[in-house]
Amino acid sequence: MNRDLHNRAAIAGIGATAFTKNAGRSELALAAEAVLDGLRDAGLTPADVDGFVTYTSDPNSEIDVARAIGAEDLTFFSRVHYGGGAACAVVEQAAMAVHSGVADVVVCYRALKSRSGSRRFGNSAAARVPLKPTTETVNRWDWTLPFGLTTPASWVAMQARRYMHDTGATSLDFGQVSVAARKHAATNPDAYFYERPITIEEHQASRWIAEPLHLLDCCQESDGAVAIVVTSLERARDLAQKPVAIAAAAQGSAHDQHTMVSYYRPDIGSLPEMGVVARQLYATAGLGPADIDTAVIYDHFTPFVLPQLEEFGFCARGEAKDFVHDGRIELGGQLPVNTHGGQLGEAYVHGMNGISEAVRQLRGTAVNQVTGAANVLVTAGTGVPTSGLILGQDPA
């Protein structure tokens, strides 16, 4: 773990496009719009940017984004693997670049058109093949496609069913996550599901996707982009916004990790890679579960929210099914989760919009503001090698 990163860098700006189902413009245009929005938020210009970090799955090269926004010389550029698992890791890479001195202002970005553009996991045969096959993905497809496991929902369903068997969790418990997310989204004007909450009855009545997952257990497909501007904590103090300190950042991959199909472990109903991340984050930040005021938990599928709560110590193994009831994860509850609506309610931008929400909570500008928020946990994609952040107030 890198304790030396504690409070060395800060998030100085956040930017985003509108979240829609048909953006009507290219992913490069979306990326440039979000980056420029983030720079304006920070009080910086494209000439200040000397670094970029994004996902390996982002279609926009760093030099294309640099040209599109009018940036000048770049001294750092990096990419992180594993889809949504990269969400917090891109910020970690930016923080390391800033702290090491190889760059001064690094912008993390993610742009995608997962609704109106190329839908990677559709019903066609072509959509079932990885875009860039590797040894690992080809082997995975060989063992799953013949049995009808062709989508992330079907892969997660296998692990969710085992988690239910081990803990006694039910579909009603998963539904509590969806209901809470949509409740928060309903009061967030930027959310796709603004003013559209759901009931647990509606969750249960939604059609099956892959048992035990209903439609309302699955995140959205969205068009949009998000950008996060990272610089040193010292420089951020002189910029336009209240700086948000990066108290800790970590990546994690657990023993015998596969990508979404870790079916060969002794325990397939848990997410041990999140435990790897949790231990690093708490040690680096010098905090524990009781110190976290609100959490942004990666919610591409509701069943994976419950074991994340357990891995981060908010409840013991098997107790998350009870923890998510009675408003405990809603605004005003014991641990407000995904106060922006999450990927279930706001938008699916591979987790980057959750980092923006954590920043708003610490600035005190969130629509669903948690009173006195001082420490916010953010997690990245689950079922894959992953990452996490603890963001906090400026310690000065």
N, C-alpha and C positions, 0 to 999 in steps of 0.2 A: 504494500500500500504506500501511497505517496503522501505522507503527512506534511511534506514541504509545500504542497499546494494549498494548504488551509488558509483561506482568506487572502490569497496572493493576487487573485484576479476577480473581476466583477463583470456582471452583465450591465451594460450601460444603455442598451437600446433594444427594443423589440419591434418587429414589423410583421405585417401580414396582409394578404389580399382578403377579399370577401371569400367566404366558404360557400360553394355552390355545387350544383350537379352538372353544370355546363358552363365552363369559364369563357368559352368563345375566343380564346387566344392560346398561344403556345405555352408550354411549360417554361421556356426561357423567359417569356414576357412575365409570367407569374413570378418567377424567381427574382427578376430584376425589380419588379414592383415591390415585393416584400423587402428586399435588401435596401432599396431607397427609402422605404417607409421606416425601417429600423434605424437607418442613419439619421434621418430627420428627427426621430424620437430621441436619439442620443445627442443631437446637436453637432453631428459630424458631417463631413462631405465625402464623396467617393474618393477624393484625393488622399484622405486619411487612411484608407483601407490598404493594408499590405499583406493580408492573409485571408484565406477561405478554407472552410471545412464543410464537407457534406457527406452524404451516404454514397456507397458504391452503387446503389440502385438509383441515385438521382440521375436523370438524363442530361443535365446541364453541366458542361465542363466549367471549371473555374475560370479559364481564360475567356470563355464566352460570356459568363456573367460579368467579369471585369470589364470587358469591352462594352457590354450593354449598359452598364451604369456609369462608365467614364472613369473607372479606377486607373491608377498609374502602375508603378512597379510593384510586383508581388515578391515577397521573400519567403512565403510559407503557403503551402496548399496540401491538403490531406483528405483522405476518405476513409470511412469506417464501414465494415461489412455487417451483414446480418439484418438487413431491413430495419424494422422498428427497434431492434436491439441496439441500434446506433444512436438513438435519440439523445441520450445524455452523454454518450461517448464523444460526440462531436464537440460538445461544450468542454469536456475534459481535454480533448486535443487542443482546442483553442486556448484554454487556460495554461496548458503546458508550454505552448508556443510563446505566449505573452510572458510567462514567468521566466522562461529560459532566455528571453531577449531576442529570439529569432523573428518576432513580429511585434507590432505595437497595437494594431487594431485588427482583430480577426472576426470575420462574419461567418456564422454557421447558417446554412440555408437548406431547405428541403421544399421542392416543388413537385407536384404530381397532379395528374388528371386521372384518378383511379375510377371515375365514373364515366366521363365523356370520352376519355382517351382509350388507350390499350388496357383492357381488363384482363390481367394476367391469369386469373383463375375463373374462367368462364366454363361454358358447357361444350365448347368446341374441342376437338382433339388437339389442335395446335395450342390452345390455351393451357393445356395440361402439361406441357413440356417446359422446363426451365428455360428462361431466355438465354442464359449463358451456362450450359451444363458443365458441372465439375464432377470429379470422381465421387464426391460425397453425395451430390444431388442425384446423379444417375443411379447410384446404388439405392438411394432412398426411394426414388420413383419405381425402381424395379420391384421393391418389396411392398409398395403401397398401391400403385395403380391397378394391378390385377385384382385387387380386392375392393375396388371402388373408392379408395381413399384418395380423392383427387383434388381436394380443396383444404385450405387451412381449417375450416369449420369441421370437416370430417376428421382431421388429425387431432384437433383439440378435443373432439367428442370422445375419443378413445381414452384420453387422460382424465377428462372430466368424469367419465363413468367410473373409472377406478377411484378417483377422489371421493365420489359419492359412496362407493362401496366401503372405503376405508373410514370415512368420517360420519356417515349418516346424512350428509348434505342432500338437499332435494332441489328440484327445479324452482320451487318457491323461494329458496334461499338465493339462488342465482338471480331470480327476478327482482329481489330487493336492490341489487346493484343497478339494474336497468332503471327501475322506478326512481331511485335517488338521482341518477345521472340526468334523466329527462326532467325531473323537478328543477334541478339547477339550470339546465339548458332553457327551460321555459321562461326564465327571467333574464336571460342573457341575449341581448339584441344581436350579437354576432353569431349566435348558434343557429345552425340550420333548423333545429327543432324548437326555435323560439316560440313561446306561447303554445307549445304542444306537449304537455306532460302526458304521462300514461299511468294507468292503474295496474296493480298486480294482476287483476282479472284480464286486462288487455294483454299483458305479457303472456299469461298462460294460454290465452286464446290464439296468439299469433302462431303461424304455421311452423311446422317442424322444418329445420334445415338439415340437421344430422343429430338425431337423438343422442344426448339429452338437450341439445341446443335448439331453442326456438328462434325465430327471426329476430325477436327483440333481445336475444342474448348476443347478437352479432353487431359489430360496429358498422358504421356507414361506409359507403364509397363516396369520396369527395374530390372535388377539384379545388385546388388552392395552394398557397405557399406561405411559409413562415420563415422569418430571419431573426437571429439572435446576435447581437453585437457584443463582443467580449474585448476588454482591455484591462490594464492594471487597475487595481483598486485605487491607487493614488491618482491616476489620470481620470478615472470615472468620477471622482469627487469634484472635479472641475467642469464637468459636463452638464447637460441640460436636465438630467433626471437624477433622482435619488439612486445612488448605486446599490446594487444587490450583490452581496458578497457570495462567492462560490466557496462555501465552507468545506465541501468535500465533493469529490467526483471519483467514480470507480467503474471498472468493467468486471465482468465475471463470466466464466464458463466452468461448469462443474464436470466431474468425472463422467465419462461415457456420454458426453453431450452430442446430440444430433440436432438437426434443424427442424424443429416442430414435431419430430417423431422419435423422441427419446424413449422408445419402447423396450430397450434392452437393459435398462437399469433394474436393480432389485425393487425399487419403489418408483412406479411410473405415475403416481398420483401426487407428486410434489414438484417443486421448482427449486432445486438446490442451488442453481446458478444465482437466484435472487438472494439466497443466504450468503453466497460468496460476496456479492455486492454489499449487502447489509452490513456485514462485519467490517468491511473496509470503510464504509461511509461513517459508521458510528465511531470507529477508532480515530479516523482522521479528524472528524468534527468535534470529538470529545463529547458526544451527545448519546442519548438513548431514546427508545420509543416514547417515553414520557415527555421528552422535550419537543416532540414534533407537534406543531399546532394544526397543521392541515397537510393533506397528502394528495399528490396527483399520481394515481395508480393506473398504469397502462391497462386499458380496458378494451382491447380488440375483441375479446370474448369474456363474458361475465364469469365463467367458471374459474378463470385464471386470476381474477381479482382476489378471491378468497385465500388461496395459498400464499399469495404475496403478503397479505395482511399477517399471516402466520410467520412467514420467513423474516419479516421485519419486526417481529416481536410485539405487535399490537394485541395479539392474543395467542394462546397456545395452539399447537397442532390439533386440528379438528374442532376448534372453537369459533372459527370465523363464521360458520353457519349461523351462530347465535349473535355474533358481533354486528352483523350487517342489519339486524332487525331493530325496530323501535326507534328509528331516526338517528341511530348512533353515527351513521356515515353521512348524514345530511347536515346542512348549515345549522349551527346551534347544537350539534351532537358532540359526542365524545371525540370523534376524529372526522371532521368534514372531508369527504373524498370527492375529488373532481368537481370543484365548485363552479367550473365553467361549463360543465355538462359532459366533459370527457369526449372520447371518440364515439361513444354511443349517442351523445346528444349534441355536441358542438360540431365537430368535424373530425375526419380521419386524415391527419397529415403526419402519419408515422410518429406521433407522439410529440412533435415540436410545439404544437399549440398548447400542450400541457406545461411546457417550460415557460411559455409566455404567461400563462395563468399564475404560475408560482411567482413570477416577477411582479405581476399586478398585486398579488396578495401582500407582498413585502413592501411595495410602494404605498399600499393602502388605497388602491384605485380599482379593486375588483368589484364587479357588479354584485357578487355574493361575497362580501367581505367578511373574513373571519377576524373578529376583534382582537387586536393585539398580536397578530401573527408575526412571529419572530424567526421561526425555523420551519421550512417547508421541504418535505421529501418529494422527489420526483423519480418515478421508475420508468424504464424503457421496455421494449417488447419482450414478451415472455414466450417460452417454448424454444427460444434461440439463445445463443450467447448474447449477453445483455449488458446493461449499464444503469447507473443511477446518480442522482445528485442530492445533496442537501444544500439549499440556498438559505441565506440568512441576512440579517440586517448588517449594515456597516458597523464594524466593531469600534470605530473611532468615537 
